[in-house]
Amino acid sequence: MIHHQQIPAQPQVMFDFVQSEMNAINYLVAPGVTVYLLDQTNQVLYEKTYQTFKAYDLSERQVQQNQNGSGNITREEISQMIADALHQYNPHIPKKERNNGQPG
């Protein structure tokens, strides 16, 4: 006799836009589905499931510029961040010396 195992379904996540909190509250959601609703008139993101409703206020924040002044990060900066994080996690790992953007 062959036994079939049922594979659990992955939760479904969707994104959509609404015009107000009332529209977000009235948005229909099926069981097992999470919908993120971006309010086009307010800076709010709503998270709605079949049983829950949450609201998150969105705010702008400054993005830290890297050493070369662009919004892009270099491989060296990624390497430096990883080395710093490893050193914080385990102080026995030597901290990489910064070369202030100069080729090493």
Biopython code that builds the backbone (N, CA, C, O; Angstrom):
import numpy as np
from Bio.PDB.StructureBuilder import StructureBuilder

atoms = [
    (1, "MET", "N", (0.840, -1.164, 0.000)),
    (1, "MET", "CA", (0.000, 0.000, 0.000)),
    (1, "MET", "C", (0.901, 1.248, 0.000)),
    (1, "MET", "O", (1.869, 1.321, 0.757)),
    (2, "ILE", "N", (0.583, 2.193, -0.826)),
    (2, "ILE", "CA", (1.359, 3.422, -0.934)),
    (2, "ILE", "C", (0.730, 4.480, -0.034)),
    (2, "ILE", "O", (-0.473, 4.736, -0.087)),
    (3, "HIS", "N", (1.576, 5.085, 0.793)),
    (3, "HIS", "CA", (1.119, 6.163, 1.669)),
    (3, "HIS", "C", (1.622, 7.481, 1.116)),
    (3, "HIS", "O", (2.812, 7.636, 0.839)),
    (4, "HIS", "N", (0.731, 8.411, 0.959)),
    (4, "HIS", "CA", (1.099, 9.729, 0.460)),
    (4, "HIS", "C", (1.174, 10.696, 1.640)),
    (4, "HIS", "O", (0.252, 10.800, 2.449)),
    (5, "GLN", "N", (2.295, 11.392, 1.707)),
    (5, "GLN", "CA", (2.417, 12.409, 2.744)),
    (5, "GLN", "C", (1.979, 13.746, 2.169)),
    (5, "GLN", "O", (2.368, 14.129, 1.065)),
    (6, "GLN", "N", (1.176, 14.431, 2.931)),
    (6, "GLN", "CA", (0.718, 15.734, 2.480)),
    (6, "GLN", "C", (1.770, 16.774, 2.840)),
    (6, "GLN", "O", (2.158, 16.895, 4.002)),
    (7, "ILE", "N", (2.228, 17.520, 1.850)),
    (7, "ILE", "CA", (3.217, 18.557, 2.062)),
    (7, "ILE", "C", (2.487, 19.805, 2.546)),
    (7, "ILE", "O", (1.523, 20.243, 1.917)),
    (8, "PRO", "N", (2.945, 20.385, 3.669)),
    (8, "PRO", "CA", (2.267, 21.582, 4.144)),
    (8, "PRO", "C", (2.419, 22.727, 3.149)),
    (8, "PRO", "O", (3.490, 22.936, 2.579)),
    (9, "ALA", "N", (1.343, 23.454, 2.953)),
    (9, "ALA", "CA", (1.345, 24.557, 1.998)),
    (9, "ALA", "C", (2.142, 25.730, 2.548)),
    (9, "ALA", "O", (2.069, 26.040, 3.737)),
    (10, "GLN", "N", (2.905, 26.380, 1.672)),
    (10, "GLN", "CA", (3.644, 27.571, 2.064)),
    (10, "GLN", "C", (2.660, 28.728, 2.219)),
    (10, "GLN", "O", (1.728, 28.859, 1.426)),
    (11, "PRO", "N", (2.861, 29.565, 3.235)),
    (11, "PRO", "CA", (1.970, 30.716, 3.375)),
    (11, "PRO", "C", (2.100, 31.618, 2.151)),
    (11, "PRO", "O", (3.196, 31.829, 1.632)),
    (12, "GLN", "N", (0.996, 32.131, 1.713)),
    (12, "GLN", "CA", (0.978, 33.000, 0.544)),
    (12, "GLN", "C", (1.050, 34.453, 1.007)),
    (12, "GLN", "O", (0.322, 34.860, 1.913)),
    (13, "VAL", "N", (1.935, 35.235, 0.378)),
    (13, "VAL", "CA", (2.104, 36.642, 0.718)),
    (13, "VAL", "C", (1.794, 37.468, -0.512)),
    (13, "VAL", "O", (2.269, 37.172, -1.608)),
    (14, "MET", "N", (0.987, 38.514, -0.322)),
    (14, "MET", "CA", (0.595, 39.373, -1.432)),
    (14, "MET", "C", (0.799, 40.826, -1.043)),
    (14, "MET", "O", (0.843, 41.166, 0.139)),
    (15, "PHE", "N", (0.924, 41.682, -2.060)),
    (15, "PHE", "CA", (1.044, 43.123, -1.863)),
    (15, "PHE", "C", (-0.022, 43.814, -2.694)),
    (15, "PHE", "O", (-0.346, 43.380, -3.800)),
    (16, "ASP", "N", (-0.565, 44.900, -2.147)),
    (16, "ASP", "CA", (-1.567, 45.659, -2.881)),
    (16, "ASP", "C", (-1.590, 47.090, -2.340)),
    (16, "ASP", "O", (-0.926, 47.402, -1.351)),
    (17, "PHE", "N", (-2.353, 47.940, -2.993)),
    (17, "PHE", "CA", (-2.485, 49.337, -2.598)),
    (17, "PHE", "C", (-3.920, 49.615, -2.191)),
    (17, "PHE", "O", (-4.858, 49.061, -2.764)),
    (18, "VAL", "N", (-4.085, 50.486, -1.188)),
    (18, "VAL", "CA", (-5.413, 50.923, -0.751)),
    (18, "VAL", "C", (-5.398, 52.439, -0.617)),
    (18, "VAL", "O", (-4.338, 53.065, -0.659)),
    (19, "GLN", "N", (-6.587, 53.027, -0.456)),
    (19, "GLN", "CA", (-6.711, 54.479, -0.350)),
    (19, "GLN", "C", (-6.944, 54.974, 1.074)),
    (19, "GLN", "O", (-6.883, 56.178, 1.322)),
    (20, "SER", "N", (-7.208, 54.070, 2.011)),
    (20, "SER", "CA", (-7.459, 54.498, 3.390)),
    (20, "SER", "C", (-7.410, 53.291, 4.319)),
    (20, "SER", "O", (-7.380, 52.144, 3.871)),
    (21, "GLU", "N", (-7.401, 53.571, 5.625)),
    (21, "GLU", "CA", (-7.408, 52.485, 6.599)),
    (21, "GLU", "C", (-8.701, 51.684, 6.510)),
    (21, "GLU", "O", (-8.687, 50.464, 6.678)),
    (22, "MET", "N", (-9.814, 52.356, 6.248)),
    (22, "MET", "CA", (-11.100, 51.650, 6.140)),
    (22, "MET", "C", (-11.063, 50.644, 4.981)),
    (22, "MET", "O", (-11.569, 49.528, 5.102)),
    (23, "ASN", "N", (-10.464, 51.047, 3.871)),
    (23, "ASN", "CA", (-10.342, 50.106, 2.748)),
    (23, "ASN", "C", (-9.440, 48.933, 3.119)),
    (23, "ASN", "O", (-9.687, 47.806, 2.689)),
    (24, "ALA", "N", (-8.404, 49.181, 3.907)),
    (24, "ALA", "CA", (-7.525, 48.099, 4.338)),
    (24, "ALA", "C", (-8.262, 47.150, 5.274)),
    (24, "ALA", "O", (-8.114, 45.932, 5.172)),
    (25, "ILE", "N", (-9.055, 47.706, 6.187)),
    (25, "ILE", "CA", (-9.826, 46.872, 7.120)),
    (25, "ILE", "C", (-10.821, 45.997, 6.359)),
    (25, "ILE", "O", (-11.021, 44.834, 6.709)),
    (26, "ASN", "N", (-11.439, 46.548, 5.329)),
    (26, "ASN", "CA", (-12.455, 45.824, 4.566)),
    (26, "ASN", "C", (-11.870, 44.926, 3.473)),
    (26, "ASN", "O", (-12.623, 44.248, 2.774)),
    (27, "TYR", "N", (-10.561, 44.911, 3.313)),
    (27, "TYR", "CA", (-9.911, 44.084, 2.295)),
    (27, "TYR", "C", (-10.105, 42.615, 2.663)),
    (27, "TYR", "O", (-9.787, 42.209, 3.780)),
    (28, "LEU", "N", (-10.615, 41.831, 1.746)),
    (28, "LEU", "CA", (-10.884, 40.417, 2.018)),
    (28, "LEU", "C", (-9.605, 39.598, 1.892)),
    (28, "LEU", "O", (-8.854, 39.729, 0.925)),
    (29, "VAL", "N", (-9.375, 38.744, 2.900)),
    (29, "VAL", "CA", (-8.181, 37.907, 2.932)),
    (29, "VAL", "C", (-8.605, 36.475, 3.224)),
    (29, "VAL", "O", (-9.377, 36.223, 4.149)),
    (30, "ALA", "N", (-8.099, 35.544, 2.432)),
    (30, "ALA", "CA", (-8.404, 34.132, 2.633)),
    (30, "ALA", "C", (-7.526, 33.557, 3.740)),
    (30, "ALA", "O", (-6.440, 34.077, 3.997)),
    (31, "PRO", "N", (-7.976, 32.498, 4.395)),
    (31, "PRO", "CA", (-7.134, 31.845, 5.399)),
    (31, "PRO", "C", (-5.806, 31.398, 4.783)),
    (31, "PRO", "O", (-5.773, 30.905, 3.656)),
    (32, "GLY", "N", (-4.711, 31.575, 5.532)),
    (32, "GLY", "CA", (-3.398, 31.171, 5.050)),
    (32, "GLY", "C", (-2.711, 32.198, 4.167)),
    (32, "GLY", "O", (-1.635, 31.935, 3.630)),
    (33, "VAL", "N", (-3.322, 33.365, 4.013)),
    (33, "VAL", "CA", (-2.769, 34.408, 3.157)),
    (33, "VAL", "C", (-2.438, 35.625, 4.018)),
    (33, "VAL", "O", (-3.213, 36.004, 4.896)),
    (34, "THR", "N", (-1.287, 36.227, 3.759)),
    (34, "THR", "CA", (-0.917, 37.500, 4.371)),
    (34, "THR", "C", (-0.849, 38.531, 3.265)),
    (34, "THR", "O", (-0.212, 38.311, 2.235)),
    (35, "VAL", "N", (-1.510, 39.663, 3.482)),
    (35, "VAL", "CA", (-1.510, 40.733, 2.488)),
    (35, "VAL", "C", (-0.901, 41.972, 3.129)),
    (35, "VAL", "O", (-1.284, 42.367, 4.230)),
    (36, "TYR", "N", (0.055, 42.582, 2.426)),
    (36, "TYR", "CA", (0.622, 43.861, 2.843)),
    (36, "TYR", "C", (0.002, 44.930, 1.963)),
    (36, "TYR", "O", (0.101, 44.881, 0.737)),
    (37, "LEU", "N", (-0.638, 45.893, 2.605)),
    (37, "LEU", "CA", (-1.367, 46.931, 1.893)),
    (37, "LEU", "C", (-0.700, 48.276, 2.142)),
    (37, "LEU", "O", (-0.580, 48.712, 3.286)),
    (38, "LEU", "N", (-0.273, 48.923, 1.086)),
    (38, "LEU", "CA", (0.353, 50.233, 1.199)),
    (38, "LEU", "C", (-0.704, 51.293, 0.958)),
    (38, "LEU", "O", (-1.322, 51.341, -0.106)),
    (39, "ASP", "N", (-0.906, 52.147, 1.958)),
    (39, "ASP", "CA", (-1.893, 53.215, 1.866)),
    (39, "ASP", "C", (-1.320, 54.327, 0.995)),
    (39, "ASP", "O", (-0.274, 54.891, 1.316)),
    (40, "GLN", "N", (-1.995, 54.644, -0.098)),
    (40, "GLN", "CA", (-1.504, 55.646, -1.034)),
    (40, "GLN", "C", (-1.762, 57.071, -0.572)),
    (40, "GLN", "O", (-1.178, 58.008, -1.117)),
    (41, "THR", "N", (-2.617, 57.252, 0.415)),
    (41, "THR", "CA", (-2.915, 58.613, 0.888)),
    (41, "THR", "C", (-2.209, 58.940, 2.198)),
    (41, "THR", "O", (-2.065, 60.115, 2.537)),
    (42, "ASN", "N", (-1.774, 57.948, 2.928)),
    (42, "ASN", "CA", (-1.055, 58.132, 4.192)),
    (42, "ASN", "C", (0.222, 57.302, 4.136)),
    (42, "ASN", "O", (0.337, 56.385, 3.322)),
    (43, "GLN", "N", (1.165, 57.619, 4.989)),
    (43, "GLN", "CA", (2.396, 56.838, 5.036)),
    (43, "GLN", "C", (2.239, 55.687, 6.012)),
    (43, "GLN", "O", (2.833, 55.670, 7.090)),
    (44, "VAL", "N", (1.413, 54.715, 5.601)),
    (44, "VAL", "CA", (1.103, 53.581, 6.467)),
    (44, "VAL", "C", (1.148, 52.301, 5.641)),
    (44, "VAL", "O", (0.710, 52.262, 4.491)),
    (45, "LEU", "N", (1.689, 51.256, 6.262)),
    (45, "LEU", "CA", (1.677, 49.922, 5.674)),
    (45, "LEU", "C", (0.840, 49.043, 6.591)),
    (45, "LEU", "O", (1.082, 48.976, 7.796)),
    (46, "TYR", "N", (-0.141, 48.374, 6.014)),
    (46, "TYR", "CA", (-1.016, 47.488, 6.783)),
    (46, "TYR", "C", (-0.630, 46.051, 6.497)),
    (46, "TYR", "O", (-0.328, 45.692, 5.359)),
    (47, "GLU", "N", (-0.642, 45.230, 7.538)),
    (47, "GLU", "CA", (-0.415, 43.786, 7.403)),
    (47, "GLU", "C", (-1.712, 43.101, 7.820)),
    (47, "GLU", "O", (-2.156, 43.232, 8.961)),
    (48, "LYS", "N", (-2.314, 42.371, 6.884)),
    (48, "LYS", "CA", (-3.608, 41.775, 7.180)),
    (48, "LYS", "C", (-3.570, 40.288, 6.874)),
    (48, "LYS", "O", (-3.123, 39.861, 5.810)),
    (49, "THR", "N", (-4.051, 39.512, 7.837)),
    (49, "THR", "CA", (-4.272, 38.080, 7.632)),
    (49, "THR", "C", (-5.754, 37.833, 7.871)),
    (49, "THR", "O", (-6.525, 38.761, 8.118)),
    (50, "TYR", "N", (-6.129, 36.585, 7.794)),
    (50, "TYR", "CA", (-7.528, 36.227, 8.017)),
    (50, "TYR", "C", (-7.985, 36.622, 9.419)),
    (50, "TYR", "O", (-9.148, 36.971, 9.618)),
    (51, "GLN", "N", (-7.056, 36.567, 10.405)),
    (51, "GLN", "CA", (-7.438, 36.818, 11.794)),
    (51, "GLN", "C", (-6.828, 38.073, 12.407)),
    (51, "GLN", "O", (-7.265, 38.498, 13.476)),
    (52, "THR", "N", (-5.825, 38.684, 11.759)),
    (52, "THR", "CA", (-5.151, 39.832, 12.372)),
    (52, "THR", "C", (-5.086, 41.021, 11.416)),
    (52, "THR", "O", (-5.184, 40.885, 10.196)),
    (53, "PHE", "N", (-4.914, 42.202, 12.034)),
    (53, "PHE", "CA", (-4.747, 43.436, 11.272)),
    (53, "PHE", "C", (-3.762, 44.304, 12.028)),
    (53, "PHE", "O", (-3.997, 44.643, 13.187)),
    (54, "LYS", "N", (-2.650, 44.672, 11.380)),
    (54, "LYS", "CA", (-1.631, 45.509, 12.006)),
    (54, "LYS", "C", (-1.343, 46.695, 11.097)),
    (54, "LYS", "O", (-1.439, 46.591, 9.874)),
    (55, "ALA", "N", (-0.989, 47.820, 11.703)),
    (55, "ALA", "CA", (-0.644, 49.025, 10.950)),
    (55, "ALA", "C", (0.759, 49.463, 11.351)),
    (55, "ALA", "O", (1.099, 49.474, 12.534)),
    (56, "TYR", "N", (1.567, 49.823, 10.366)),
    (56, "TYR", "CA", (2.932, 50.296, 10.591)),
    (56, "TYR", "C", (3.077, 51.679, 9.969)),
    (56, "TYR", "O", (2.817, 51.857, 8.779)),
    (57, "ASP", "N", (3.489, 52.650, 10.764)),
    (57, "ASP", "CA", (3.751, 53.988, 10.241)),
    (57, "ASP", "C", (5.088, 53.977, 9.514)),
    (57, "ASP", "O", (6.083, 53.468, 10.032)),
    (58, "LEU", "N", (5.104, 54.534, 8.327)),
    (58, "LEU", "CA", (6.334, 54.607, 7.548)),
    (58, "LEU", "C", (6.975, 55.972, 7.761)),
    (58, "LEU", "O", (6.290, 56.995, 7.773)),
    (59, "SER", "N", (8.258, 55.978, 7.924)),
    (59, "SER", "CA", (8.969, 57.246, 8.040)),
    (59, "SER", "C", (10.254, 57.169, 7.235)),
    (59, "SER", "O", (10.871, 56.111, 7.115)),
    (60, "GLU", "N", (10.640, 58.299, 6.695)),
    (60, "GLU", "CA", (11.866, 58.360, 5.906)),
    (60, "GLU", "C", (13.056, 58.448, 6.848)),
    (60, "GLU", "O", (12.984, 59.096, 7.892)),
    (61, "ARG", "N", (14.141, 57.800, 6.481)),
    (61, "ARG", "CA", (15.359, 57.898, 7.259)),
    (61, "ARG", "C", (16.517, 58.174, 6.320)),
    (61, "ARG", "O", (16.455, 57.871, 5.128)),
    (62, "GLN", "N", (17.556, 58.744, 6.862)),
    (62, "GLN", "CA", (18.718, 59.062, 6.060)),
    (62, "GLN", "C", (19.524, 57.787, 5.816)),
    (62, "GLN", "O", (19.750, 56.996, 6.731)),
    (63, "VAL", "N", (19.947, 57.604, 4.584)),
    (63, "VAL", "CA", (20.778, 56.471, 4.222)),
    (63, "VAL", "C", (22.222, 56.914, 4.352)),
    (63, "VAL", "O", (22.626, 57.935, 3.794)),
    (64, "GLN", "N", (22.994, 56.137, 5.092)),
    (64, "GLN", "CA", (24.386, 56.485, 5.304)),
    (64, "GLN", "C", (25.156, 56.372, 3.994)),
    (64, "GLN", "O", (25.104, 55.345, 3.318)),
    (65, "GLN", "N", (25.856, 57.417, 3.650)),
    (65, "GLN", "CA", (26.668, 57.408, 2.443)),
    (65, "GLN", "C", (27.970, 56.675, 2.730)),
    (65, "GLN", "O", (28.509, 56.765, 3.832)),
    (66, "ASN", "N", (28.466, 55.959, 1.748)),
    (66, "ASN", "CA", (29.725, 55.265, 1.951)),
    (66, "ASN", "C", (30.889, 56.219, 1.697)),
    (66, "ASN", "O", (30.685, 57.397, 1.406)),
    (67, "GLN", "N", (32.092, 55.707, 1.807)),
    (67, "GLN", "CA", (33.275, 56.552, 1.742)),
    (67, "GLN", "C", (33.451, 57.241, 0.398)),
    (67, "GLN", "O", (34.017, 58.333, 0.336)),
    (68, "ASN", "N", (32.976, 56.625, -0.677)),
    (68, "ASN", "CA", (33.162, 57.262, -1.977)),
    (68, "ASN", "C", (32.019, 58.222, -2.318)),
    (68, "ASN", "O", (31.966, 58.750, -3.429)),
    (69, "GLY", "N", (31.095, 58.455, -1.359)),
    (69, "GLY", "CA", (30.060, 59.462, -1.522)),
    (69, "GLY", "C", (28.830, 59.026, -2.294)),
    (69, "GLY", "O", (27.890, 59.809, -2.434)),
    (70, "SER", "N", (28.807, 57.810, -2.793)),
    (70, "SER", "CA", (27.627, 57.332, -3.515)),
    (70, "SER", "C", (26.775, 56.496, -2.567)),
    (70, "SER", "O", (27.171, 56.232, -1.432)),
    (71, "GLY", "N", (25.619, 56.086, -3.033)),
    (71, "GLY", "CA", (24.773, 55.206, -2.233)),
    (71, "GLY", "C", (25.166, 53.753, -2.388)),
    (71, "GLY", "O", (24.583, 52.881, -1.743)),
    (72, "ASN", "N", (26.147, 53.477, -3.235)),
    (72, "ASN", "CA", (26.576, 52.102, -3.476)),
    (72, "ASN", "C", (27.690, 51.729, -2.517)),
    (72, "ASN", "O", (28.472, 52.579, -2.092)),
    (73, "ILE", "N", (27.752, 50.470, -2.187)),
    (73, "ILE", "CA", (28.767, 49.999, -1.262)),
    (73, "ILE", "C", (29.803, 49.187, -2.040)),
    (73, "ILE", "O", (29.468, 48.460, -2.976)),
    (74, "THR", "N", (31.046, 49.323, -1.642)),
    (74, "THR", "CA", (32.120, 48.612, -2.331)),
    (74, "THR", "C", (32.369, 47.269, -1.660)),
    (74, "THR", "O", (31.921, 47.033, -0.539)),
    (75, "ARG", "N", (33.084, 46.396, -2.351)),
    (75, "ARG", "CA", (33.431, 45.094, -1.776)),
    (75, "ARG", "C", (34.280, 45.259, -0.525)),
    (75, "ARG", "O", (34.141, 44.503, 0.437)),
    (76, "GLU", "N", (35.160, 46.253, -0.547)),
    (76, "GLU", "CA", (36.022, 46.491, 0.605)),
    (76, "GLU", "C", (35.190, 46.890, 1.831)),
    (76, "GLU", "O", (35.476, 46.468, 2.951)),
    (77, "GLU", "N", (34.159, 47.707, 1.599)),
    (77, "GLU", "CA", (33.304, 48.121, 2.713)),
    (77, "GLU", "C", (32.497, 46.941, 3.252)),
    (77, "GLU", "O", (32.285, 46.834, 4.460)),
    (78, "ILE", "N", (32.053, 46.064, 2.370)),
    (78, "ILE", "CA", (31.355, 44.853, 2.820)),
    (78, "ILE", "C", (32.303, 43.992, 3.645)),
    (78, "ILE", "O", (31.934, 43.493, 4.707)),
    (79, "SER", "N", (33.511, 43.823, 3.156)),
    (79, "SER", "CA", (34.517, 43.045, 3.874)),
    (79, "SER", "C", (34.779, 43.641, 5.253)),
    (79, "SER", "O", (34.897, 42.912, 6.238)),
    (80, "GLN", "N", (34.871, 44.975, 5.322)),
    (80, "GLN", "CA", (35.113, 45.653, 6.589)),
    (80, "GLN", "C", (33.953, 45.426, 7.554)),
    (80, "GLN", "O", (34.174, 45.159, 8.735)),
    (81, "MET", "N", (32.716, 45.531, 7.060)),
    (81, "MET", "CA", (31.545, 45.333, 7.923)),
    (81, "MET", "C", (31.505, 43.908, 8.454)),
    (81, "MET", "O", (31.171, 43.694, 9.619)),
    (82, "ILE", "N", (31.840, 42.931, 7.616)),
    (82, "ILE", "CA", (31.850, 41.529, 8.056)),
    (82, "ILE", "C", (32.916, 41.334, 9.123)),
    (82, "ILE", "O", (32.667, 40.689, 10.142)),
    (83, "ALA", "N", (34.117, 41.895, 8.891)),
    (83, "ALA", "CA", (35.198, 41.760, 9.868)),
    (83, "ALA", "C", (34.812, 42.413, 11.195)),
    (83, "ALA", "O", (35.073, 41.852, 12.259)),
    (84, "ASP", "N", (34.197, 43.586, 11.140)),
    (84, "ASP", "CA", (33.762, 44.265, 12.361)),
    (84, "ASP", "C", (32.717, 43.439, 13.103)),
    (84, "ASP", "O", (32.768, 43.321, 14.328)),
    (85, "ALA", "N", (31.771, 42.868, 12.361)),
    (85, "ALA", "CA", (30.717, 42.058, 12.989)),
    (85, "ALA", "C", (31.311, 40.804, 13.619)),
    (85, "ALA", "O", (30.917, 40.418, 14.720)),
    (86, "LEU", "N", (32.255, 40.166, 12.932)),
    (86, "LEU", "CA", (32.891, 38.975, 13.498)),
    (86, "LEU", "C", (33.659, 39.320, 14.765)),
    (86, "LEU", "O", (33.637, 38.566, 15.738)),
    (87, "HIS", "N", (34.335, 40.455, 14.750)),
    (87, "HIS", "CA", (35.093, 40.877, 15.933)),
    (87, "HIS", "C", (34.152, 41.167, 17.101)),
    (87, "HIS", "O", (34.466, 40.842, 18.246)),
    (88, "GLN", "N", (33.001, 41.777, 16.818)),
    (88, "GLN", "CA", (32.025, 42.039, 17.884)),
    (88, "GLN", "C", (31.488, 40.738, 18.442)),
    (88, "GLN", "O", (31.275, 40.616, 19.648)),
    (89, "TYR", "N", (31.266, 39.754, 17.559)),
    (89, "TYR", "CA", (30.724, 38.465, 17.984)),
    (89, "TYR", "C", (31.749, 37.705, 18.816)),
    (89, "TYR", "O", (31.413, 37.093, 19.830)),
    (90, "ASN", "N", (33.014, 37.752, 18.372)),
    (90, "ASN", "CA", (34.078, 37.038, 19.062)),
    (90, "ASN", "C", (35.317, 37.912, 19.080)),
    (90, "ASN", "O", (36.002, 38.016, 18.063)),
    (91, "PRO", "N", (35.628, 38.547, 20.206)),
    (91, "PRO", "CA", (36.770, 39.471, 20.268)),
    (91, "PRO", "C", (38.113, 38.812, 19.968)),
    (91, "PRO", "O", (39.095, 39.516, 19.729)),
    (92, "HIS", "N", (38.182, 37.483, 19.974)),
    (92, "HIS", "CA", (39.445, 36.808, 19.653)),
    (92, "HIS", "C", (39.750, 36.847, 18.162)),
    (92, "HIS", "O", (40.880, 36.595, 17.743)),
    (93, "ILE", "N", (38.729, 37.165, 17.362)),
    (93, "ILE", "CA", (38.961, 37.331, 15.925)),
    (93, "ILE", "C", (39.544, 38.721, 15.728)),
    (93, "ILE", "O", (38.938, 39.708, 16.146)),
    (94, "PRO", "N", (40.711, 38.815, 15.098)),
    (94, "PRO", "CA", (41.337, 40.137, 14.979)),
    (94, "PRO", "C", (40.488, 41.092, 14.153)),
    (94, "PRO", "O", (39.853, 40.708, 13.171)),
    (95, "LYS", "N", (40.498, 42.338, 14.583)),
    (95, "LYS", "CA", (39.748, 43.370, 13.888)),
    (95, "LYS", "C", (40.566, 43.852, 12.703)),
    (95, "LYS", "O", (41.762, 44.117, 12.832)),
    (96, "LYS", "N", (39.924, 43.966, 11.553)),
    (96, "LYS", "CA", (40.605, 44.413, 10.346)),
    (96, "LYS", "C", (40.885, 45.917, 10.445)),
    (96, "LYS", "O", (40.008, 46.697, 10.816)),
    (97, "GLU", "N", (42.089, 46.300, 10.117)),
    (97, "GLU", "CA", (42.462, 47.712, 10.151)),
    (97, "GLU", "C", (41.797, 48.446, 8.994)),
    (97, "GLU", "O", (41.776, 47.954, 7.866)),
    (98, "ARG", "N", (41.265, 49.605, 9.274)),
    (98, "ARG", "CA", (40.641, 50.416, 8.232)),
    (98, "ARG", "C", (41.721, 51.164, 7.466)),
    (98, "ARG", "O", (42.696, 51.652, 8.038)),
    (99, "ASN", "N", (41.517, 51.241, 6.138)),
    (99, "ASN", "CA", (42.482, 51.979, 5.335)),
    (99, "ASN", "C", (41.873, 53.251, 4.763)),
    (99, "ASN", "O", (42.445, 53.867, 3.864)),
    (100, "ASN", "N", (40.690, 53.652, 5.294)),
    (100, "ASN", "CA", (40.021, 54.905, 4.900)),
    (100, "ASN", "C", (39.873, 55.066, 3.399)),
    (100, "ASN", "O", (40.112, 56.145, 2.858)),
    (101, "GLY", "N", (39.481, 53.993, 2.727)),
    (101, "GLY", "CA", (39.211, 54.061, 1.299)),
    (101, "GLY", "C", (40.443, 54.017, 0.420)),
    (101, "GLY", "O", (40.331, 54.045, -0.805)),
    (102, "GLN", "N", (41.628, 53.947, 1.032)),
    (102, "GLN", "CA", (42.854, 53.883, 0.245)),
    (102, "GLN", "C", (43.101, 52.439, -0.174)),
    (102, "GLN", "O", (42.832, 51.526, 0.607)),
    (103, "PRO", "N", (43.605, 52.205, -1.384)),
    (103, "PRO", "CA", (43.899, 50.832, -1.797)),
    (103, "PRO", "C", (44.911, 50.206, -0.852)),
    (103, "PRO", "O", (45.886, 50.846, -0.458)),
    (104, "GLY", "N", (44.674, 48.955, -0.493)),
    (104, "GLY", "CA", (45.538, 48.307, 0.487)),
    (104, "GLY", "C", (46.426, 47.370, -0.150)),
    (104, "GLY", "O", (47.231, 46.727, 0.523)),
]
sb = StructureBuilder()
sb.init_structure("model")
sb.init_model(0)
sb.init_chain("A")
sb.init_seg("    ")
for serial, (resi, resn, name, xyz) in enumerate(atoms, 1):
    if name == "N":
        sb.init_residue(resn, " ", resi, " ")
    sb.init_atom(name, np.array(xyz, "f"), 0.0, 1.0, " ", f" {name:<3s}", serial, name[0])
structure = sb.get_structure()
